Amino acid sequence: MRTRCPLCRRSITSDAQRWCRCGKAFGTHCYGDHSNWCAVSGADAWIGALER
């Protein structure tokens, strides 16, 4: 299954997906960038909460 990364909007295949605890799937290159604003455990969680 293919999905789009919410950060870069690139199409990612199921073997390249990394799932976060907030329920979003990211490409391996964007997963680390997401960790700071994750709605569940990020330092700037308010940004991730607004994205929902």
SVG drawing of the C-alpha trace seen along z (x, -y; Angstrom):
<svg xmlns="http://www.w3.org/2000/svg" viewBox="-7 -25 23 28">
<polyline fill="none" stroke="black" stroke-width="0.4" points="0.0,0.0 1.3,-3.5 0.6,-6.6 1.9,-10.2 4.3,-11.6 2.5,-14.4 5.7,-16.5 7.1,-16.3 4.0,-14.9 6.1,-12.3 4.6,-9.0 6.1,-6.2 5.8,-2.5 4.8,-0.2 8.4,1.0 9.7,-2.5 7.0,-3.6 7.8,-4.4 4.7,-4.7 4.7,-7.1 2.7,-6.6 0.4,-9.5 -0.8,-7.3 0.9,-9.0 3.1,-7.2 6.3,-8.9 9.0,-8.2 12.3,-7.1 13.9,-10.5 11.1,-12.5 10.5,-10.4 13.3,-12.1 12.0,-15.6 8.6,-14.8 9.7,-13.7 9.9,-17.3 6.4,-18.2 4.7,-14.9 1.3,-15.4 1.9,-12.4 5.5,-12.9 7.2,-15.9 8.7,-18.9 6.5,-21.1 3.5,-18.9 1.1,-21.8 2.2,-22.1 1.3,-18.4 -2.0,-18.9 -2.9,-21.7 -2.1,-19.5 -4.7,-17.0"/>
</svg>
